[in-house]
Amino acid sequence: MIAPGNHWVRGVDHTAFVTFEPAETVRFYRDILGFPLSQSVCATGWGPAPDFVHFFFDIGNGDQLAFFYYFGHERYEDAEIPDLLKSARHLALNVETLDHLDEYERRLTEGGYAPYMRVMHETIESIYVTDPNGLNFEITRPLRDSTDADRDDATLTIDALLEVLEADDEPSLAALWAAKGRRIAALTETDEVAS
């Protein structure tokens, strides 16, 4: 197993989605949100793909958001995907301040895309909107800095989840909390012995 953090990735180059509404996608991301177009690729189909335009928006820090528009394809949505899975798939971008978040909420609302939800999470505040392609899109701002305690808690949580998934036929959040509690108690005992 490679030690966490031992990699050469510098960040996200781009995340790509399909658009059936390229004009409205450009209006939403460039004209409403203010993300400039950064590049495009026009190509005859690669392998089984039809001819397409692949266009990119600069979302800051060298990261890009991209869309494929395939010529001759009508809008497609998989009716078999449960709403829970559809709502979980989303792109979240962050901004630094409350003023920035408020400004994006204003732009979206004035552009005809009023956010459907605004939530204060433990470490972030977020607005949520659906883009012209049906994608869930989130803009978030930090409420506080992430700490070593947050990273330690994430490790405890995931280790407890993996333990529960391996041991239980019917895993639950209650079982995860119990497993996490046992792990915290064991750490506390180790710390007391070391003192």
JONORFEN-V243456 format. One record per helix or strand of 3 or more residues. SS is the DSSP state (a for helix, b for strand). FROM is the first residue (numbers start at 1). TO is the last residue. If there is no record, write none. Layout:
# JONORFEN-V243456
ss=(SS:SS)
from=(FROM:FROM)
to=(TO:TO)
This chain:
# JONORFEN-V243456
ss=(b:a:b:b:b:a:b:a:b:b:b:a:a)
from=(14:22:37:52:63:83:90:98:117:124:136:148:173)
to=(18:32:43:60:70:88:95:110:120:130:142:167:194)
